[in-house]
Amino acid sequence: MIYIIPTDTCYGLAGSYDEVAYEQIYSIKHRDISKPLAILVKNFEDLPKYINISEEQIDILRAYPHPWSCLAERTMNAPLPGKLIDDPKYQKISLRVAEVCISETIRDTLPYPLFLTSANHSGEMEAHTLEDAKSIVHDSKIEMQSFDGGICDKPGSNIFEFMK
């Protein structure tokens, strides 16, 4: 399943946490396969399941007042779909937390985790309206659910990269 969701920056293109949705996202975006996708988790408590992160680092993220993504080395048992487990580009994982980047009414209807990227063709302007975001999906066979969050036009997220 593909989802178009408003985030704290722009509209996002999200996909079920499986290989089918993963491939669909790359196809929809015309994205270079060498560029990994971010993973959207529901809350801060999910972060240590995927990445090596300390409580102190989580506290920094909790307190940070602007949109952010967190990049860190993945845990040994990070729950990744099949072929991504051995994919070198997923040795580090970029995570976003729905608790801070998705409105509560939408957040509580989504299944987690999800793959996440911006809802635009690679190299083009980000989508700031639902109409713009939906316009990139041309294959009517793709199962899709979209959520209207009005205009989303904030600056992109800051990236925190945590090292061991």
N, C-alpha and C positions, 0 to 999 in steps of 0.2 A: 504494500500500500504506500502511496506517495501522499504527502501532506504539504500544503502550502500554508505557512503559519507566520503571523506577524511577530517579530522579535523586538528587542529593545533598540535595534539599529535599522533594520530593513526587513523585507519579507524573506523568509527562509524556505528553502526546499528541503523537506525532511523525508526520510524513508524508513520503513520498517527495518528492523535490525536483522536483515537476511540478505543473501546474495542476490536475489531477484531485484529487490528495491535498490540495492547498491549499484547494480548494473544499469537500472533504469535512470538513476540520478546522473550517472556519467553520460548516458545517451541524451537525456533531456538537455543537459547543460552544454553538451559538446566539450566536456571537460577532459583534459589530458589525464590519462590513466596513471601517470606518475605522481599526480597530486592527490594526496590522501584527503579523505573527508573527515570532518569533525564528528564527534559523538555528543549527542544531547542526553544528559542524564537528568533525572527528576530533581534531585536535591544534593546538598553537600555531602550527606552521608554516603552517597554512591561513589564519590571521587576515589577513595582508596581501593575500591574494587578494580579500578582500571589503571590507575597511575600510582607511582611512588610519590606520596605527598605526606607531609607531616601535619599535625594538628595546628601548629603555628602557621604554616603556609595556608591552610584552610581558613584560619582566622583572618589572615591578610585579605583573602578573596572575599570573605563575608563582609568585611568593613569597606572594601573598595567601592566608591560611589559611582563609578562609570562602567559602561559595558566592557566585558572582558571575556577572553578565551584563555584557557590554561593548557600549556604544552608541557608534557613531562614524559619520562620513560615509563613504559607500561609495566604493570606488575606481571610476575611469572604466570599467574592464573587469570589474567584479564579475559573476561568473556567476549571473545571475538568470533564472528561467524567463520566457519570452515576455512576457506582458502586465505583469509587474512591473518591467521595465526602465524604463518610462516612468511608473510609478506614483509620485507625489510622496511618498507615505508611506514609500517605500523609498529615499529619498535618504540617510537614516541607517538603519543596520542594527544590530539587536541580535543579538549572537552569544553562544553558549555553546560551551565546548570539552569534548568528550566525554572527553578525556584526564583531566580533573579532576572531571567531574560524573556520569559513568556508570561502573559497575563494569567492570573489565577483561573479565570473561567475557561480558558483554552487549555491551560496546563493540566488540569484535572481530567480532561477527556482523552489525552494522548497516551499511547502505550510507550513504555520506556524499556531500554534505551532506543534512540533513533539516530540514524545518520543525519547530518545537517550540513548545509552549505547555503549560500545565498541563492535566491530564486531569480537567476539571470543566466544568460548564455555566458560562458567564460569570456572574459575580456570586455564585456559590455557593462553598461551602467546597472547598478543594483535596482531592484524593483521596490518602489515606495508605496505602491497601491496594490490591492488584491488583483485588480484588472491587469496591471502590468505583469504581476507574478504569474498569473494563470496563462498569459499569452505565450509563455515559453513551452508549454506542454501541448504538442501537436498530435500525439498518438492517442486516439480516443479509446484504445484498448487498455490503456494504463488506468488502473483503479486509483482514484484520487479523491481526497477530501480537502476542502479549503476552508479557512477561517478568516473572516474580515476583521481587521483590527484598525480600520481607518488608515490614515497616512502614517507611515513609518519612515522617517527620514533623518535619523540621528547619525552622527559620525560612527564609523566602524569601531569594532571592539579593540581594546588594547590587549596585547598578548603578554601573559605572564609565562615565562619559561623557568621551570624549577629544575635544578640539577640535584644530583645525589649529594 
